[in-house]
Every structure is written in C-alpha cells, then in structure tokens.
C-alpha cells in the first residue's frame, strides 16, 4: 500500500515477482485536522488480512472501499457534515478511494 506506485511498480511487480499488488496510482491525500479517516481507510484491508489470513486481496480492496465510503458519508451526510471544510475532506477521501488499484491475482491471500 503506497501512493504513486500502482502505475509502474505495481505493474512491474505483478509481471515479474508478485501474485498481486494493491496500491494507489496517484498521491494519497491526508488531512491534518482529520487524520483518522485517512489512516483507517488506507490500512483497513491490510489489517483485515492480518486478522484473517484467508481473506483475498479483492476482499481487502472491498474493505478499503467500504471504509472510504463510510467516512465519505460521515463527512457529507452524517455527524461530520458541519461546514465547507468537511466537504473538502470527503472530496479528498473520494479521490483516494478512486485511485486505489488491485493488479494481478485478486484471489491471492497472504
């Protein structure tokens, strides 16, 4: 899981040595005023896989997307939707979510 790596490193890795690669094709935004949703979203899939080694990378990707969606909703419709700043937080979370890429064998496990 790293930003700016899915375009080249992820493709080269899955072509040569790795079964699959999960990462981002652009920079990942982090918000200093609201770091928790960004950290929890980025790390959700890996933490789930560590708890359950039978989870596939596709399940990890789906968990990450669900976590992003949870926080996007929180900052647009939920308790966190209270001013213009939180709309920007949601937009950055959406940007990160949409840049997540899974390359190679989605059924691979740890």
N, C-alpha and C positions, 0 to 999 in steps of 0.2 A: 504494500500500500504506500504509494508515493505519488506526489503530483509531478506532472510533466514527464512521466515515464512510459505511459501506455503507447505512445506513438512510435517510439523506437525501441527502447529496452524491452518492453513487453512483447513486441513482435519478434525481436531477435531471440529472446529467451524461449518463447514457445516454438520457434523454428528450430532451435538447437538443443536446448537442455531441459526446459521446464515443461511439465504437462499443461500448466495453465498459468495465467498471470492476471491479477486483479489490481488495478491501479487507475490513475487519472490521466487524461490526455491533455489537461491544462493545469494551470496553477490552482491550488485549492485555497479558497478564502477562509480566513479565521477572523472572528470579531472579538476584539479585546474586552468589550463590555459584556459580551455574551459568549464566552469560550466553551461552556458546557455542551451546547447542542452540536457544535462543530466537532469537538473531540469525541463525543459519544457516537455521532454518526459515522465518522471515519473509522473508528475502532470496532464498531458493532459486529461486523462479520467475523473478524479475526477472533474476538472474544467468544462469540458463539461457537466457532470451530474448536477453540481450545477447550470449551466446556463439553462439547460433543464432537469427538473426532470423526464420527460418521457423517457429519454434515458435509455436503458438497460445496464447492466454490460457488455454484449457482445459488444454493441456499444462503450462503454468506452474502452474496451480492443482493439478493432479495431482502435480507435482514437490514443491510445498509440502506437500501432504498426506502424500506418501511420506516426506519429511524429518521431519515431525512424528511419523509412525508409527515411524520408525527410532529417534528419541530416546525416545519413549514406551516402546518395547520395551526399550531400553537401561536405562532407569530402573526398569522393573518386573520384567524377567526377565534382563537382561544384566549386564555387569560393573558398571554404575552402580547396581544394585539392592542397596544395602547397609544402608539404615536407613529410618526413618519419613520423614525429610526428602526422600529421593529419590522416595518415593511421592507426596508433595505436588508435587514438580517435575513428575512425569509427569501428575498431575491438571491442573496449570496448562497444560502443553503440550497436553493433550487439549481443554481449554477453548478455548485459542486456535485450535486446528485446527477445532473445531466452529463457531467464529464466522466463519470465512472465507467470503466470498460473491463470486461472479462474476455480474455483471449485464450484460445486453446480449448482444452477439455473441461467443460463446465461441470462434468460429473466427478472430477477428481476430488480427492479428500486429502487431508494432511496425513 
